[in-house]
Amino acid sequence: QVQLQESGPGLVKPSQTLSLLCTVSSGSYGWSWIRQAPGKGLEWMGVIGPDGTTYYNPSLRSRASISRDMSKKQFSLQLVSVIPDDTAVYYCASGGFYSGSYGLDYWGRGAQVTVSS
C-alpha cells in the first residue's frame, strides 16, 4: 500500500505562487496532482513520470509546474499567478502506466488551499 501526504500553506494571496509538497512512502510511478474546487468535479492538473517527463492540463495555461526529488520520495506542485478560482482541495496521487497514461491508484488525503487577500 502506497501512502501519500500533501503539505503546504492553506492560504495564498492572489497573484502569488501556490507551492505544495507530496511525500510518498514507496514506489516509482507516475506522480500526479488533482484538485477539486468547491461545488465542482475533480480536475487533473498534471503528472511527472519516473523519467521526469511532465504532462499538464492545457487549461492551466502553463501556470503549473511539477518537479520531483526521488531521493526524498517527494514531488511538488507550483502554481503561479493564483486567483480566487484556484481555491480547492489539492490531492497528490500515484499510479502505474496503463494503456498510454498514468493511473491514479493511490491518493493522499488532500490539502485545502484558499486563495484570498
A tleap script that builds the chain and sets N, CA, C and O, in Angstrom:
source leaprc.protein.ff14SB
mol = sequence {
  NGLN VAL GLN LEU GLN GLU SER GLY PRO GLY
  LEU VAL LYS PRO SER GLN THR LEU SER LEU
  LEU CYS THR VAL SER SER GLY SER TYR GLY
  TRP SER TRP ILE ARG GLN ALA PRO GLY LYS
  GLY LEU GLU TRP MET GLY VAL ILE GLY PRO
  ASP GLY THR THR TYR TYR ASN PRO SER LEU
  ARG SER ARG ALA SER ILE SER ARG ASP MET
  SER LYS LYS GLN PHE SER LEU GLN LEU VAL
  SER VAL ILE PRO ASP ASP THR ALA VAL TYR
  TYR CYS ALA SER GLY GLY PHE TYR SER GLY
  SER TYR GLY LEU ASP TYR TRP GLY ARG GLY
  ALA GLN VAL THR VAL SER CSER
}
set mol.1.N position { 0.836 -1.189 0.000 }
set mol.1.CA position { 0.000 0.000 0.000 }
set mol.1.C position { 0.876 1.246 0.000 }
set mol.1.O position { 1.702 1.433 0.893 }
set mol.2.N position { 0.693 2.087 -0.995 }
set mol.2.CA position { 1.455 3.326 -1.089 }
set mol.2.C position { 0.707 4.428 -0.350 }
set mol.2.O position { -0.501 4.588 -0.522 }
set mol.3.N position { 1.412 5.172 0.456 }
set mol.3.CA position { 0.808 6.279 1.197 }
set mol.3.C position { 1.377 7.597 0.708 }
set mol.3.O position { 2.572 7.708 0.437 }
set mol.4.N position { 0.520 8.586 0.599 }
set mol.4.CA position { 0.924 9.915 0.151 }
set mol.4.C position { 0.388 10.951 1.127 }
set mol.4.O position { -0.693 10.789 1.694 }
set mol.5.N position { 1.159 12.019 1.315 }
set mol.5.CA position { 0.758 13.076 2.238 }
set mol.5.C position { 1.101 14.422 1.638 }
set mol.5.O position { 2.257 14.704 1.322 }
set mol.6.N position { 0.068 15.260 1.482 }
set mol.6.CA position { 0.277 16.618 0.984 }
set mol.6.C position { 0.643 17.555 2.130 }
set mol.6.O position { 0.226 17.348 3.269 }
set mol.7.N position { 1.413 18.568 1.823 }
set mol.7.CA position { 1.731 19.600 2.811 }
set mol.7.C position { 1.954 20.925 2.098 }
set mol.7.O position { 2.388 20.974 0.947 }
set mol.8.N position { 1.642 22.002 2.824 }
set mol.8.CA position { 1.808 23.326 2.251 }
set mol.8.C position { 0.905 24.330 2.936 }
set mol.8.O position { 0.091 23.954 3.779 }
set mol.9.N position { 1.036 25.603 2.589 }
set mol.9.CA position { 0.224 26.636 3.220 }
set mol.9.C position { -1.234 26.521 2.826 }
set mol.9.O position { -1.556 26.167 1.692 }
set mol.10.N position { -2.095 26.817 3.749 }
set mol.10.CA position { -3.520 26.728 3.485 }
set mol.10.C position { -4.094 27.998 2.880 }
set mol.10.O position { -5.218 27.997 2.377 }
set mol.11.N position { -3.326 29.083 2.925 }
set mol.11.CA position { -3.823 30.369 2.431 }
set mol.11.C position { -2.758 31.018 1.555 }
set mol.11.O position { -1.601 31.144 1.955 }
set mol.12.N position { -3.158 31.422 0.374 }
set mol.12.CA position { -2.262 32.083 -0.568 }
set mol.12.C position { -2.971 33.341 -1.079 }
set mol.12.O position { -4.178 33.334 -1.319 }
set mol.13.N position { -2.212 34.402 -1.237 }
set mol.13.CA position { -2.811 35.649 -1.722 }
set mol.13.C position { -2.858 35.651 -3.248 }
set mol.13.O position { -2.004 35.054 -3.903 }
set mol.14.N position { -3.858 36.324 -3.808 }
set mol.14.CA position { -3.943 36.426 -5.270 }
set mol.14.C position { -2.657 36.973 -5.870 }
set mol.14.O position { -1.999 37.835 -5.287 }
set mol.15.N position { -2.316 36.466 -7.026 }
set mol.15.CA position { -1.128 36.803 -7.819 }
set mol.15.C position { 0.146 36.131 -7.297 }
set mol.15.O position { 1.184 36.192 -7.957 }
set mol.16.N position { 0.083 35.496 -6.132 }
set mol.16.CA position { 1.270 34.828 -5.605 }
set mol.16.C position { 1.363 33.396 -6.154 }
set mol.16.O position { 0.540 32.972 -6.966 }
set mol.17.N position { 2.381 32.667 -5.693 }
set mol.17.CA position { 2.609 31.294 -6.151 }
set mol.17.C position { 2.199 30.297 -5.076 }
set mol.17.O position { 2.611 30.388 -3.920 }
set mol.18.N position { 1.381 29.352 -5.492 }
set mol.18.CA position { 0.956 28.261 -4.612 }
set mol.18.C position { 1.998 27.150 -4.723 }
set mol.18.O position { 2.331 26.717 -5.827 }
set mol.19.N position { 2.514 26.690 -3.582 }
set mol.19.CA position { 3.500 25.612 -3.577 }
set mol.19.C position { 3.046 24.504 -2.637 }
set mol.19.O position { 2.777 24.753 -1.461 }
set mol.20.N position { 2.962 23.303 -3.145 }
set mol.20.CA position { 2.571 22.141 -2.349 }
set mol.20.C position { 3.601 21.037 -2.513 }
set mol.20.O position { 4.231 20.901 -3.562 }
set mol.21.N position { 3.759 20.258 -1.464 }
set mol.21.CA position { 4.703 19.148 -1.468 }
set mol.21.C position { 3.947 17.868 -1.162 }
set mol.21.O position { 3.044 17.859 -0.326 }
set mol.22.N position { 4.311 16.795 -1.831 }
set mol.22.CA position { 3.736 15.483 -1.563 }
set mol.22.C position { 4.854 14.513 -1.212 }
set mol.22.O position { 5.827 14.378 -1.954 }
set mol.23.N position { 4.708 13.847 -0.090 }
set mol.23.CA position { 5.678 12.836 0.334 }
set mol.23.C position { 5.072 11.462 0.115 }
set mol.23.O position { 3.948 11.192 0.540 }
set mol.24.N position { 5.822 10.600 -0.549 }
set mol.24.CA position { 5.341 9.273 -0.929 }
set mol.24.C position { 6.091 8.215 -0.135 }
set mol.24.O position { 7.299 8.324 0.075 }
set mol.25.N position { 5.364 7.183 0.306 }
set mol.25.CA position { 6.010 6.171 1.150 }
set mol.25.C position { 6.887 5.216 0.356 }
set mol.25.O position { 7.907 4.742 0.856 }
set mol.26.N position { 6.494 4.936 -0.876 }
set mol.26.CA position { 7.265 3.969 -1.665 }
set mol.26.C position { 6.844 4.034 -3.123 }
set mol.26.O position { 5.851 4.669 -3.477 }
set mol.27.N position { 7.611 3.372 -3.945 }
set mol.27.CA position { 7.240 3.243 -5.350 }
set mol.27.C position { 7.827 4.307 -6.247 }
set mol.27.O position { 8.194 5.392 -5.793 }
set mol.28.N position { 7.912 3.991 -7.513 }
set mol.28.CA position { 8.394 4.938 -8.512 }
set mol.28.C position { 7.447 4.873 -9.688 }
set mol.28.O position { 7.700 4.190 -10.680 }
set mol.29.N position { 6.360 5.592 -9.560 }
set mol.29.CA position { 5.308 5.548 -10.563 }
set mol.29.C position { 5.131 6.939 -11.155 }
set mol.29.O position { 5.966 7.825 -10.975 }
set mol.30.N position { 4.047 7.101 -11.850 }
set mol.30.CA position { 3.648 8.439 -12.249 }
set mol.30.C position { 3.046 9.137 -11.051 }
set mol.30.O position { 2.167 8.587 -10.387 }
set mol.31.N position { 3.505 10.336 -10.769 }
set mol.31.CA position { 3.037 11.101 -9.615 }
set mol.31.C position { 2.249 12.299 -10.113 }
set mol.31.O position { 2.754 13.112 -10.887 }
set mol.32.N position { 1.009 12.400 -9.662 }
set mol.32.CA position { 0.068 13.372 -10.217 }
set mol.32.C position { -0.469 14.333 -9.167 }
set mol.32.O position { -0.429 14.062 -7.966 }
set mol.33.N position { -0.969 15.456 -9.649 }
set mol.33.CA position { -1.721 16.401 -8.830 }
set mol.33.C position { -3.119 16.542 -9.422 }
set mol.33.O position { -3.296 16.638 -10.636 }
set mol.34.N position { -4.099 16.552 -8.532 }
set mol.34.CA position { -5.501 16.715 -8.901 }
set mol.34.C position { -6.099 17.699 -7.901 }
set mol.34.O position { -5.653 17.767 -6.756 }
set mol.35.N position { -7.090 18.449 -8.318 }
set mol.35.CA position { -7.749 19.372 -7.393 }
set mol.35.C position { -9.248 19.324 -7.568 }
set mol.35.O position { -9.761 18.892 -8.601 }
set mol.36.N position { -9.944 19.778 -6.534 }
set mol.36.CA position { -11.399 19.871 -6.583 }
set mol.36.C position { -11.838 21.176 -5.949 }
set mol.36.O position { -11.704 21.369 -4.740 }
set mol.37.N position { -12.358 22.059 -6.763 }
set mol.37.CA position { -12.871 23.339 -6.279 }
set mol.37.C position { -14.248 23.124 -5.658 }
set mol.37.O position { -14.928 22.145 -5.962 }
set mol.38.N position { -14.652 24.044 -4.789 }
set mol.38.CA position { -15.959 23.910 -4.130 }
set mol.38.C position { -17.090 23.759 -5.144 }
set mol.38.O position { -17.227 24.573 -6.058 }
set mol.39.N position { -17.887 22.728 -4.981 }
set mol.39.CA position { -19.035 22.523 -5.840 }
set mol.39.C position { -18.721 22.013 -7.235 }
set mol.39.O position { -19.613 21.935 -8.080 }
set mol.40.N position { -17.453 21.660 -7.492 }
set mol.40.CA position { -17.059 21.208 -8.826 }
set mol.40.C position { -16.445 19.818 -8.771 }
set mol.40.O position { -16.177 19.288 -7.693 }
set mol.41.N position { -16.229 19.241 -9.928 }
set mol.41.CA position { -15.654 17.913 -10.003 }
set mol.41.C position { -14.140 17.925 -9.894 }
set mol.41.O position { -13.521 18.978 -9.744 }
set mol.42.N position { -13.564 16.755 -9.970 }
set mol.42.CA position { -12.113 16.638 -9.908 }
set mol.42.C position { -11.491 17.144 -11.205 }
set mol.42.O position { -12.006 16.910 -12.298 }
set mol.43.N position { -10.378 17.838 -11.052 }
set mol.43.CA position { -9.638 18.356 -12.198 }
set mol.43.C position { -8.213 17.838 -12.130 }
set mol.43.O position { -7.477 18.148 -11.194 }
set mol.44.N position { -7.824 17.049 -13.124 }
set mol.44.CA position { -6.442 16.578 -13.195 }
set mol.44.C position { -5.555 17.745 -13.628 }
set mol.44.O position { -5.856 18.443 -14.597 }
set mol.45.N position { -4.457 17.947 -12.893 }
set mol.45.CA position { -3.597 19.094 -13.174 }
set mol.45.C position { -2.351 18.702 -13.955 }
set mol.45.O position { -1.931 19.421 -14.862 }
set mol.46.N position { -1.764 17.573 -13.609 }
set mol.46.CA position { -0.555 17.174 -14.310 }
set mol.46.C position { 0.087 15.966 -13.656 }
set mol.46.O position { -0.333 15.526 -12.586 }
set mol.47.N position { 1.114 15.433 -14.313 }
set mol.47.CA position { 1.804 14.238 -13.831 }
set mol.47.C position { 3.285 14.343 -14.180 }
set mol.47.O position { 3.668 14.963 -15.173 }
set mol.48.N position { 4.104 13.720 -13.336 }
set mol.48.CA position { 5.515 13.579 -13.640 }
set mol.48.C position { 5.829 12.088 -13.645 }
set mol.48.O position { 5.526 11.383 -12.682 }
set mol.49.N position { 6.432 11.611 -14.722 }
set mol.49.CA position { 6.741 10.202 -14.847 }
set mol.49.C position { 8.043 9.836 -14.154 }
set mol.49.O position { 8.780 10.714 -13.705 }
set mol.50.N position { 8.331 8.528 -14.064 }
set mol.50.CA position { 9.561 8.069 -13.415 }
set mol.50.C position { 10.821 8.626 -14.070 }
set mol.50.O position { 11.859 8.745 -13.419 }
set mol.51.N position { 10.732 8.968 -15.359 }
set mol.51.CA position { 11.900 9.516 -16.045 }
set mol.51.C position { 11.936 11.044 -15.984 }
set mol.51.O position { 12.794 11.670 -16.607 }
set mol.52.N position { 11.010 11.645 -15.236 }
set mol.52.CA position { 10.991 13.101 -15.091 }
set mol.52.C position { 10.175 13.834 -16.138 }
set mol.52.O position { 10.039 15.056 -16.073 }
set mol.53.N position { 9.633 13.112 -17.095 }
set mol.53.CA position { 8.788 13.753 -18.111 }
set mol.53.C position { 7.491 14.242 -17.479 }
set mol.53.O position { 6.882 13.541 -16.671 }
set mol.54.N position { 7.079 15.432 -17.847 }
set mol.54.CA position { 5.865 16.011 -17.266 }
set mol.54.C position { 4.807 16.249 -18.340 }
set mol.54.O position { 5.110 16.512 -19.504 }
set mol.55.N position { 3.553 16.146 -17.899 }
set mol.55.CA position { 2.403 16.437 -18.743 }
set mol.55.C position { 1.435 17.267 -17.917 }
set mol.55.O position { 1.238 17.008 -16.730 }
set mol.56.N position { 0.834 18.265 -18.551 }
set mol.56.CA position { -0.043 19.176 -17.817 }
set mol.56.C position { -1.389 19.314 -18.516 }
set mol.56.O position { -1.517 19.098 -19.722 }
set mol.57.N position { -2.389 19.681 -17.716 }
set mol.57.CA position { -3.696 20.011 -18.252 }
set mol.57.C position { -3.577 21.347 -18.987 }
set mol.57.O position { -3.181 22.342 -18.380 }
set mol.58.N position { -3.906 21.390 -20.260 }
set mol.58.CA position { -3.770 22.649 -21.020 }
set mol.58.C position { -4.587 23.802 -20.439 }
set mol.58.O position { -4.263 24.971 -20.653 }
set mol.59.N position { -5.644 23.467 -19.706 }
set mol.59.CA position { -6.500 24.525 -19.153 }
set mol.59.C position { -5.760 25.391 -18.131 }
set mol.59.O position { -6.195 26.502 -17.828 }
set mol.60.N position { -4.657 24.891 -17.607 }
set mol.60.CA position { -3.893 25.657 -16.626 }
set mol.60.C position { -3.003 26.699 -17.283 }
set mol.60.O position { -2.373 27.509 -16.602 }
set mol.61.N position { -2.954 26.672 -18.598 }
set mol.61.CA position { -2.273 27.713 -19.368 }
set mol.61.C position { -0.842 27.947 -18.895 }
set mol.61.O position { -0.409 29.085 -18.717 }
set mol.62.N position { -0.126 26.858 -18.699 }
set mol.62.CA position { 1.311 26.893 -18.364 }
set mol.62.C position { 1.596 27.502 -16.986 }
set mol.62.O position { 2.739 27.851 -16.693 }
set mol.63.N position { 0.578 27.630 -16.148 }
set mol.63.CA position { 0.828 28.178 -14.799 }
set mol.63.C position { 1.359 27.139 -13.828 }
set mol.63.O position { 1.916 27.486 -12.787 }
set mol.64.N position { 1.189 25.849 -14.167 }
set mol.64.CA position { 1.577 24.772 -13.253 }
set mol.64.C position { 2.935 24.200 -13.606 }
set mol.64.O position { 3.330 24.146 -14.770 }
set mol.65.N position { 3.645 23.771 -12.561 }
set mol.65.CA position { 4.944 23.127 -12.738 }
set mol.65.C position { 5.085 22.030 -11.685 }
set mol.65.O position { 4.858 22.270 -10.499 }
set mol.66.N position { 5.459 20.825 -12.123 }
set mol.66.CA position { 5.632 19.699 -11.210 }
set mol.66.C position { 7.085 19.246 -11.272 }
set mol.66.O position { 7.658 19.110 -12.353 }
set mol.67.N position { 7.667 19.017 -10.116 }
set mol.67.CA position { 9.035 18.517 -10.044 }
set mol.67.C position { 9.104 17.430 -8.985 }
set mol.67.O position { 8.178 17.265 -8.191 }
set mol.68.N position { 10.216 16.681 -8.977 }
set mol.68.CA position { 10.318 15.583 -8.015 }
set mol.68.C position { 11.743 15.449 -7.505 }
set mol.68.O position { 12.706 15.805 -8.185 }
set mol.69.N position { 11.852 14.921 -6.274 }
set mol.69.CA position { 13.140 14.591 -5.666 }
set mol.69.C position { 13.050 13.119 -5.288 }
set mol.69.O position { 12.495 12.766 -4.247 }
set mol.70.N position { 13.599 12.272 -6.139 }
set mol.70.CA position { 13.469 10.836 -5.923 }
set mol.70.C position { 14.153 10.402 -4.631 }
set mol.70.O position { 13.674 9.490 -3.958 }
set mol.71.N position { 15.252 11.033 -4.279 }
set mol.71.CA position { 15.998 10.630 -3.083 }
set mol.71.C position { 15.171 10.846 -1.821 }
set mol.71.O position { 15.326 10.124 -0.836 }
set mol.72.N position { 14.292 11.844 -1.858 }
set mol.72.CA position { 13.449 12.141 -0.696 }
set mol.72.C position { 12.046 11.562 -0.854 }
set mol.72.O position { 11.215 11.684 0.046 }
set mol.73.N position { 11.783 10.922 -2.014 }
set mol.73.CA position { 10.440 10.426 -2.321 }
set mol.73.C position { 9.414 11.554 -2.154 }
set mol.73.O position { 8.396 11.395 -1.481 }
set mol.74.N position { 9.703 12.665 -2.770 }
set mol.74.CA position { 8.817 13.825 -2.716 }
set mol.74.C position { 8.636 14.409 -4.115 }
set mol.74.O position { 9.539 14.355 -4.950 }
set mol.75.N position { 7.461 14.961 -4.348 }
set mol.75.CA position { 7.259 15.744 -5.548 }
set mol.75.C position { 6.422 16.963 -5.205 }
set mol.75.O position { 5.686 16.965 -4.218 }
set mol.76.N position { 6.537 17.985 -6.011 }
set mol.76.CA position { 5.935 19.261 -5.669 }
set mol.76.C position { 5.129 19.822 -6.827 }
set mol.76.O position { 5.303 19.458 -7.989 }
set mol.77.N position { 4.245 20.721 -6.451 }
set mol.77.CA position { 3.436 21.470 -7.400 }
set mol.77.C position { 3.647 22.944 -7.146 }
set mol.77.O position { 3.590 23.402 -6.006 }
set mol.78.N position { 3.889 23.680 -8.205 }
set mol.78.CA position { 3.890 25.135 -8.121 }
set mol.78.C position { 2.867 25.669 -9.120 }
set mol.78.O position { 2.863 25.288 -10.290 }
set mol.79.N position { 2.008 26.552 -8.639 }
set mol.79.CA position { 1.000 27.178 -9.481 }
set mol.79.C position { 1.167 28.684 -9.341 }
set mol.79.O position { 0.931 29.243 -8.270 }
set mol.80.N position { 1.568 29.328 -10.403 }
set mol.80.CA position { 1.876 30.756 -10.330 }
set mol.80.C position { 0.636 31.592 -10.630 }
set mol.80.O position { -0.346 31.119 -11.201 }
set mol.81.N position { 0.728 32.860 -10.220 }
set mol.81.CA position { -0.324 33.842 -10.522 }
set mol.81.C position { -1.705 33.325 -10.139 }
set mol.81.O position { -2.627 33.332 -10.954 }
set mol.82.N position { -1.839 32.881 -8.908 }
set mol.82.CA position { -3.108 32.288 -8.490 }
set mol.82.C position { -4.209 33.346 -8.405 }
set mol.82.O position { -3.960 34.529 -8.173 }
set mol.83.N position { -5.424 32.869 -8.602 }
set mol.83.CA position { -6.631 33.682 -8.497 }
set mol.83.C position { -7.593 32.977 -7.548 }
set mol.83.O position { -7.384 31.807 -7.226 }
set mol.84.N position { -8.639 33.658 -7.092 }
set mol.84.CA position { -9.575 33.004 -6.165 }
set mol.84.C position { -10.155 31.697 -6.711 }
set mol.84.O position { -10.462 30.793 -5.933 }
set mol.85.N position { -10.311 31.580 -8.024 }
set mol.85.CA position { -10.834 30.337 -8.605 }
set mol.85.C position { -9.899 29.149 -8.422 }
set mol.85.O position { -10.292 28.010 -8.671 }
set mol.86.N position { -8.674 29.401 -7.990 }
set mol.86.CA position { -7.750 28.304 -7.698 }
set mol.86.C position { -7.968 27.723 -6.310 }
set mol.86.O position { -7.299 26.764 -5.924 }
set mol.87.N position { -8.897 28.296 -5.561 }
set mol.87.CA position { -9.263 27.741 -4.263 }
set mol.87.C position { -9.831 26.342 -4.455 }
set mol.87.O position { -10.778 26.145 -5.216 }
set mol.88.N position { -9.242 25.369 -3.755 }
set mol.88.CA position { -9.647 23.980 -3.952 }
set mol.88.C position { -8.971 23.095 -2.916 }
set mol.88.O position { -8.072 23.518 -2.189 }
set mol.89.N position { -9.433 21.860 -2.876 }
set mol.89.CA position { -8.686 20.822 -2.172 }
set mol.89.C position { -7.742 20.196 -3.200 }
set mol.89.O position { -8.171 19.739 -4.260 }
set mol.90.N position { -6.455 20.184 -2.868 }
set mol.90.CA position { -5.435 19.660 -3.774 }
set mol.90.C position { -4.993 18.273 -3.301 }
set mol.90.O position { -4.638 18.072 -2.139 }
set mol.91.N position { -5.027 17.329 -4.236 }
set mol.91.CA position { -4.645 15.954 -3.938 }
set mol.91.C position { -3.400 15.568 -4.733 }
set mol.91.O position { -3.226 15.989 -5.877 }
set mol.92.N position { -2.547 14.774 -4.121 }
set mol.92.CA position { -1.486 14.126 -4.876 }
set mol.92.C position { -1.835 12.639 -4.987 }
set mol.92.O position { -2.509 12.076 -4.125 }
set mol.93.N position { -1.366 12.031 -6.052 }
set mol.93.CA position { -1.699 10.638 -6.314 }
set mol.93.C position { -0.556 9.973 -7.069 }
set mol.93.O position { 0.260 10.639 -7.707 }
set mol.94.N position { -0.514 8.661 -6.983 }
set mol.94.CA position { 0.483 7.912 -7.748 }
set mol.94.C position { -0.190 6.723 -8.415 }
set mol.94.O position { -1.218 6.227 -7.953 }
set mol.95.N position { 0.410 6.279 -9.509 }
set mol.95.CA position { -0.184 5.158 -10.204 }
set mol.95.C position { 0.735 4.599 -11.266 }
set mol.95.O position { 1.696 5.248 -11.678 }
set mol.96.N position { 0.435 3.401 -11.705 }
set mol.96.CA position { 1.203 2.761 -12.765 }
set mol.96.C position { 0.824 3.295 -14.125 }
set mol.96.O position { -0.072 4.129 -14.253 }
set mol.97.N position { 1.522 2.802 -15.150 }
set mol.97.CA position { 1.295 3.230 -16.524 }
set mol.97.C position { 0.406 2.205 -17.210 }
set mol.97.O position { 0.792 1.048 -17.376 }
set mol.98.N position { -0.777 2.631 -17.604 }
set mol.98.CA position { -1.763 1.738 -18.190 }
set mol.98.C position { -2.256 2.306 -19.512 }
set mol.98.O position { -2.756 3.429 -19.569 }
set mol.99.N position { -2.111 1.524 -20.567 }
set mol.99.CA position { -2.688 1.889 -21.869 }
set mol.99.C position { -2.405 3.324 -22.276 }
set mol.99.O position { -3.295 4.029 -22.753 }
set mol.100.N position { -1.172 3.752 -22.087 }
set mol.100.CA position { -0.768 5.054 -22.576 }
set mol.100.C position { -0.920 6.208 -21.614 }
set mol.100.O position { -0.665 7.351 -21.994 }
set mol.101.N position { -1.323 5.956 -20.391 }
set mol.101.CA position { -1.427 7.045 -19.430 }
set mol.101.C position { -1.199 6.522 -18.018 }
set mol.101.O position { -1.278 5.321 -17.761 }
set mol.102.N position { -0.915 7.448 -17.113 }
set mol.102.CA position { -0.651 7.061 -15.730 }
set mol.102.C position { -1.963 6.992 -14.951 }
set mol.102.O position { -2.819 7.870 -15.069 }
set mol.103.N position { -2.103 5.939 -14.159 }
set mol.103.CA position { -3.288 5.792 -13.332 }
set mol.103.C position { -3.190 6.605 -12.058 }
set mol.103.O position { -2.156 7.197 -11.749 }
set mol.104.N position { -4.275 6.617 -11.342 }
set mol.104.CA position { -4.364 7.317 -10.048 }
set mol.104.C position { -4.754 6.285 -9.005 }
set mol.104.O position { -5.859 6.301 -8.463 }
set mol.105.N position { -3.808 5.381 -8.739 }
set mol.105.CA position { -4.121 4.226 -7.901 }
set mol.105.C position { -4.168 4.558 -6.414 }
set mol.105.O position { -4.983 4.013 -5.669 }
set mol.106.N position { -3.299 5.442 -6.000 }
set mol.106.CA position { -3.195 5.795 -4.574 }
set mol.106.C position { -3.293 7.307 -4.440 }
set mol.106.O position { -2.728 8.053 -5.240 }
set mol.107.N position { -4.021 7.750 -3.416 }
set mol.107.CA position { -4.279 9.170 -3.211 }
set mol.107.C position { -3.880 9.614 -1.826 }
set mol.107.O position { -3.948 8.843 -0.868 }
set mol.108.N position { -3.463 10.860 -1.723 }
set mol.108.CA position { -3.326 11.485 -0.423 }
set mol.108.C position { -4.690 11.923 0.086 }
set mol.108.O position { -5.694 11.780 -0.612 }
set mol.109.N position { -4.723 12.452 1.291 }
set mol.109.CA position { -5.999 12.840 1.901 }
set mol.109.C position { -6.469 14.207 1.431 }
set mol.109.O position { -7.625 14.577 1.636 }
set mol.110.N position { -5.580 14.950 0.807 }
set mol.110.CA position { -5.947 16.256 0.281 }
set mol.110.C position { -5.544 17.391 1.200 }
set mol.110.O position { -5.486 17.239 2.420 }
set mol.111.N position { -5.268 18.528 0.591 }
set mol.111.CA position { -4.899 19.734 1.339 }
set mol.111.C position { -5.742 20.894 0.847 }
set mol.111.O position { -5.762 21.194 -0.346 }
set mol.112.N position { -6.436 21.543 1.764 }
set mol.112.CA position { -7.254 22.701 1.399 }
set mol.112.C position { -6.353 23.904 1.160 }
set mol.112.O position { -5.518 24.236 2.002 }
set mol.113.N position { -6.518 24.550 0.026 }
set mol.113.CA position { -5.807 25.790 -0.261 }
set mol.113.C position { -6.833 26.851 -0.630 }
set mol.113.O position { -7.647 26.656 -1.533 }
set mol.114.N position { -6.786 27.951 0.061 }
set mol.114.CA position { -7.685 29.076 -0.204 }
set mol.114.C position { -6.884 30.240 -0.755 }
set mol.114.O position { -5.851 30.611 -0.197 }
set mol.115.N position { -7.358 30.811 -1.843 }
set mol.115.CA position { -6.715 31.989 -2.420 }
set mol.115.C position { -7.559 33.202 -2.059 }
set mol.115.O position { -8.682 33.358 -2.537 }
set mol.116.N position { -7.011 34.043 -1.221 }
set mol.116.CA position { -7.749 35.202 -0.738 }
set mol.116.C position { -6.781 36.239 -0.198 }
set mol.116.O position { -5.723 35.908 0.336 }
set mol.117.N position { -7.158 37.484 -0.346 }
set mol.117.CA position { -6.337 38.548 0.214 }
set mol.117.C position { -6.715 38.835 1.656 }
set mol.117.O position { -6.120 39.708 2.288 }
savepdb mol mol.pdb
quit
